[in-house]
Amino acid sequence: YDHQNVALLLLDKGASPHATAKNGHTPLHIAARKNQMDIATTLLEYGGKANAESKAGFTPLHLSAQEGHTDMTSLLIEHQANVDHQAKNGLTPLHLCAQEDKVNVAAILVKNGANVNSVTKAGYTPLHVASHFGQLNMVRFLLENGANVDPSTGLGYTPLHQAAQQGHTLIITLLLKHKANPNAVTNNGQTALSIANKLGYISVIETLKVVTETTITTTTTTTIEEKYKVVAPEAMQETFMSDSEDDGGEDPMLSDQQQYRYMTVDDMKSLGDDSLKIDVTRDERGDHLRDSIAPGNELIISPHYLKEQYQANQASQANQSTTSIPDNVDIARTPMHVGKHHWKNFLVSFLVDARGGAMRGCRHSGVRVIVPPRKAASPMRVTCRYLRREKLIHPPPLGEGEALASRILELGPAGAKFLGPVIIEVPHFASLRGRERELVVLRCDNGTTWREHTLDANEEAVQEVLNESFQGEELRQLEDLQTSRITRIVTVDFPQYIAVVSRIRQELHAIGPEGGVVSSTAVPQVQALFPPNALTKKIRVGLQAQPIAPEVVSKLLGNRVAISPIVTVEPRRRKFHKPITLTIPVPTAANKGMINQYSGDAPTLRLLCSITGGNSRAQWEDVTGSTPLTFVKDCVSFTTTVSARFWLMDCRHVSNASNMASELYKEVSHVPFMAKFVVFAKRIDPMEARLRVFCMTDDREDKTLEHQEHFTEVAKSRDVEVLEDKSVFVEFAGNLVPITKSGDQLELSFKAFRENRLPFTVRVRDAEEKAMARILFMPDPKVARGEPCQMPICTLNITLPEDIIHEPTPSESDLYLIDKNYSFLRDHGLGNTETIHRADIRLSDICNLLSMDWEPLALELGLTQTDVELIKSEYRNNVRQQAMIMLRLWMQSKGGQATGNNLEKALKA
């Protein structure tokens, strides 16, 4: 804990600097790992051994090198630490540098005589390790410092084999540039190219096949049919003392211990991606992953299939580490109930009298009404139901960046008054992003006019109602159900409608002629100063500050644009009698190097203003020329006489500032919701299955249509943030491949409180592997190779059901795709959709097998050459789809003659 004075006192009182923990670590080991220079110097002065070994043979220099502490490494070497000290499994400090890409420390070790070709007991050199873990800078450093480019392990693996196994194309290119032998074979006869072929790394295959000599031997068949076994460097099985570990012999499996180690083969299987870096101080990943997989996934997807497609197209190691743990939750969870008899439920209405009561909607609404005793003047039937916004003639007014956080609630009897406060609990699905957003309750008493509900549901008011309603154990049980996703509304009467709205947090203060200051809690630097007499009477003044993530700016406008939070003064379009002063922090961006040191002259800094109010769209204007800016530390101050939205932007092309602001504002106005992804599957063939993906807010998980069509729920995510009216793009990694039109990507447009369903078909890549895959839900379409990889919204591991349910008729997704993709048949007068869909023949399998033979088959079936050319011109790059179109056209044109027997004869001809 870096308490140098305590350590010095203990040493002065005779404490031994050689004392060891249960794992053999001395105090110097811990100081080296945590980079505590002063304590390490003190320990060495008191006789601490720089080459002290742990039980597994690791020295302080191993730990310092692995963590990348250059000064600590130099200090230990100055005190005669052995730079080539090998642990019991042969690992040296340079091996650990290679794993973690600590080039600066490696340079110190090599400068002090470290052997760049040192080998472990299994024969791994630092170059093997760097190649395995994808450390490009370290590979380059080792090769430039004389490392052997083609050393072999005990299994015959060279660094090129390791890089090919892990799919690191850039490292393969660098090794080949330094004359690595692409024809080197392992002890079981595998080249780097053959390994890449087995694991399906497309980019690696393309790189290696032009330099590898291919030979065919009689052993090829048996080699291909063996399942590839991933190999990895030795593990550093070193348990580190946790903050909570006692001196007693507690069970290490139950403690918060963390381990230094390389990723083993078993770990790679559990993580599902064998090229991930591993944090050697943590050992929770595999356990958390195993705990979170949906039932039925006894073993996680084999490593090469799980990462194959995603890595080949996108992979950056940093991005993959973020997707190593899927977001699956147990789909077999049962709902939680409270109390011995549970809460009483209602469908749409219930009766309440002087005794009061707490009633919960027993459908999927989750609404609860709490009426304390003696608050109902007479018996009444309370009705409570959800409505869609479109059902109302006068829906609640919503501005930009605002949305309903739950469905609109209709209450009855409308206008009913109670003798005291009652509580209405409404679940909401808004993502509040900490303190950035808030919920506001709107009420409508007459069916036309909406206003903000003013009775504050603070903790004291809620507790007072609950104390009147429940006692003892019942109250404690009720408090157990408290959650941040419940909006509690305290009211003394029933409006006709209630709406819970998500909006940017607004600080409200009553400001009068005496003036005052309003500050933002979301962005503390933002404030509005009202001088005396700026207002002639006391009104409620609101201040909003919406922070913008630099990543969103760089994605839309590039790294040379920086922006401040968007600041809004409410009520809008109000004229002040004296100018008010607004303070806004200077713009920031992802690329910190572009930020100017602002002074009195900042030509690239523009002040943008939008005076539109209400539900009107923001219209941004550059008002920099008419508004002097004052710089105070990291903030900008200016005065205004009108309430509006303000925004600072730093950009080189100042003439485009307004257009860029409009584009960016549209992007950041999408309202975030908390939703979950649910995947249903139906296996219609050993090699094919129907999938339906839902993005749900308050939907019922037990979908009626899917149950009727015998779909099985195979995966469900935790709640994740999804943006309203934005598309979610779907990618697959593993042994399942979606069937899509060439160049298309599956996408699902999210709308809150709607049924967001995406039906599609998947094929199994390898029948010998388990039908498993990982689905990645991305915020943007696939990026081009070389572009920064994006962060998934959510990842799900799925396994297809074992049962095969044959489809007698085309499924919903097939009908959708046929109607979409084959519409040209109708356009050319070739029939309507119903006649085209009559066939019961399994055409998809035939089309997969036909390939280019569909053209002679078409002529054999009696279609003309003109028909063939038309189909080829309409669908140029998709042979399977061309075959499907041809068969559908044959079925439509031949009518009753389009039978399976005639098709069989044509195929045999």
Secondary structure, 3 states (H helix, E strand, C coil): CCCHHHHHHHHHCCCCCCCCCCCCCCHHHHHHHHCCHHHHHHHHHCCCCCCCCCCCCCCHHHHHHHHCCHHHHHHHHHCCCCCCCCCCCCCCHHHHHHHHCCHHHHHHHHHCCCCCCCCCCCCCCHHHHHHHCCCHHHHHHHHHCCCCCCCCCCCCCCHHHHHHHHCCHHHHHHHHHCCCCCCCCCCCCCCHHHHHHHHCCHHHHHHHCCCCCCCCCCCHHHHHHCCCCCCCCCCCCEEECCCCCCCCCCCCCCCCCEEECCCCHHHHHHHCCCCCCCCCCCCCHHHHHHHHCCCCCCCCCCHHHHHHHHHHHHCCHHHHHHCCCCCECCCCCCCCCCCCCCCEEECCEEEECCCCEEEEECCCCCCEEEECCCCCCCCEEEEEEEECHHHCCCCCCCCCCCEECCCEEEEECCCCEEEEEEEEEEECCECCCCCCEEEEEEEECCCCCEEECCCCCCHHHHHHHHHHHCCHHHHHHHHHCCCCCEEEEEEEECCCEEEEEEEECEEEEEECCCCEEEECCCCCCCEEEECCCCCCCCEEEEEEEECCCHHHHHHHHCCCCEECCEEEEECCCCEEEEEEEEEEECCECCCHHHCCCCCCCCCCEEEEEECCCCCCCCCCEECHHHCCCEEECCEEEEEEEECCEEEEEECCCHHHHHHHHHHHHHHHCCCEEEEEEEEEEEEEECCEEEEEEEEECCCCCCCHHHHHCCCEEEEEECCEEEECCCEEEEEEEECEEECCCCCCCCEEECCCCCCEEEEEEEEECCCCCCCEEEEEEECCCCCCCCCCCCCCCEEEEEECCCCECCCCCCCHHHHHHHHHHCHHHHHCCCCCHHHHCCCCCCHHHHHHHHHHHHHHHHHHCCCCHHHHHHHHHHCCCCHHHHHHHHHHHHHHHHHHHCCHHHHHHHHHC
